[in-house]
Amino acid sequence: MSKKLVAYFSASGVTKKVAEMLAAAGSCDLHEIAPKVAYTRDDLNWMDKKSRSTIEMSDKTIRPELADTDLDMSQYDEIILGFPIWWYVAPTIINTFLEKYDLAGKKIILFATSGGSGFGNTVKELQPSAPKAEFVEGKLLNRANKQDIENFVKTW
Ligand SMILES: Cc1cc2nc3c(=O)[nH]c(=O)nc-3n(C[C@H](O)[C@H](O)[C@H](O)COP(=O)(O)O)c2cc1C
């Protein structure tokens, strides 16, 4: 039996809500990609050139640490992976997550929330972190309602 996991990072709760709706609608497991050190309000200030998020997103080799890495990934063959768009792509903690696990042969379907931007180069920047996984640019789920969620679940 193929099992699906909804895994998400959310700094201010928007993506978390969407992830919870997806996991419920799709009857799948839910995993929060939590940073070892939580992001403060100041960390998230994109107007500040010296804020943690600005620094992390301007050097794409930075890998923010995860709070836990003991997920049993072997039981899943599809991962529905969600995050907020930061600087037009996925936050680098998503690269950390992808590099921690063996994702060879797995399908990774993306979803995101944003202030309006689309996925941009997201797939291109994530693929090297899981070179043997198949990435699918899924859906931007800004202000998603029940119908949007159900429609997206049907595409998995
Ligand atoms: C550091 C940072 C960078 C962001 N960059 C973008 C961006 O490039 N384009 C955009 O539309 N929204 C951007 N946003 C807004 C978030 O994508 C949006 O508020 C998202 O829904 C937040 O999700 P969360 O509550 O799950 O963290 C940015 C937010 C932060 C904190």
The ligand as an SDF file (V2000), in Angstrom:
LIG
                    3D

 31 33  0  0  0  0  0  0  0  0999 V2000
   11.6850   36.0440    4.9260 C   0  0  0  0  0  0  0  0  0  0  0  0
   10.4170   36.0710    4.1320 C   0  0  0  0  0  0  0  0  0  0  0  0
   10.4800   36.1880    2.7500 C   0  0  0  0  0  0  0  0  0  0  0  0
    9.3020   36.2030    1.9940 C   0  0  0  0  0  0  0  0  0  0  0  0
    9.3890   36.3020    0.6280 N   0  0  0  0  0  0  0  0  0  0  0  0
    8.2530   36.3000   -0.1220 C   0  0  0  0  0  0  0  0  0  0  0  0
    8.3090   36.3680   -1.5450 C   0  0  0  0  0  0  0  0  0  0  0  0
    9.3820   36.3870   -2.1620 O   0  0  0  0  0  0  0  0  0  0  0  0
    7.1420   36.4080   -2.2300 N   0  0  0  0  0  0  0  0  0  0  0  0
    5.9100   36.3750   -1.5970 C   0  0  0  0  0  0  0  0  0  0  0  0
    4.8900   36.4130   -2.2660 O   0  0  0  0  0  0  0  0  0  0  0  0
    5.8240   36.2860   -0.2410 N   0  0  0  0  0  0  0  0  0  0  0  0
    6.9610   36.2490    0.5040 C   0  0  0  0  0  0  0  0  0  0  0  0
    6.8760   36.1360    1.8750 N   0  0  0  0  0  0  0  0  0  0  0  0
    5.5420   36.0030    2.5180 C   0  0  0  0  0  0  0  0  0  0  0  0
    5.2250   34.5510    2.8960 C   0  0  0  0  0  0  0  0  0  0  0  0
    5.4660   33.6720    1.8190 O   0  0  0  0  0  0  0  0  0  0  0  0
    3.7490   34.3970    3.3010 C   0  0  0  0  0  0  0  0  0  0  0  0
    3.4170   35.3280    4.2960 O   0  0  0  0  0  0  0  0  0  0  0  0
    3.4730   32.9710    3.7870 C   0  0  0  0  0  0  0  0  0  0  0  0
    2.0850   32.6900    3.6300 O   0  0  0  0  0  0  0  0  0  0  0  0
    3.8890   32.7270    5.2360 C   0  0  0  0  0  0  0  0  0  0  0  0
    3.6520   31.3760    5.5700 O   0  0  0  0  0  0  0  0  0  0  0  0
    3.8920   30.7980    7.0410 P   0  0  0  0  0  0  0  0  0  0  0  0
    2.9290   31.5250    7.9640 O   0  0  0  0  0  0  0  0  0  0  0  0
    3.5320   29.3580    6.9210 O   0  0  0  0  0  0  0  0  0  0  0  0
    5.3010   31.0270    7.4180 O   0  0  0  0  0  0  0  0  0  0  0  0
    8.0310   36.1270    2.6460 C   0  0  0  0  0  0  0  0  0  0  0  0
    7.9900   36.0010    4.0430 C   0  0  0  0  0  0  0  0  0  0  0  0
    9.1590   35.9740    4.7800 C   0  0  0  0  0  0  0  0  0  0  0  0
    9.0800   35.8330    6.2810 C   0  0  0  0  0  0  0  0  0  0  0  0
  1  2  1  0
  2  3  1  0
  2 30  2  0
  3  4  2  0
  4  5  1  0
  4 28  1  0
  5  6  2  0
  6  7  1  0
  6 13  1  0
  7  8  2  0
  7  9  1  0
  9 10  1  0
 10 11  2  0
 10 12  1  0
 12 13  2  0
 13 14  1  0
 14 15  1  0
 14 28  1  0
 15 16  1  0
 16 17  1  0
 16 18  1  0
 18 19  1  0
 18 20  1  0
 20 21  1  0
 20 22  1  0
 22 23  1  0
 23 24  1  0
 24 25  2  0
 24 26  1  0
 24 27  1  0
 28 29  2  0
 29 30  1  0
 30 31  1  0
M  END
$$$$
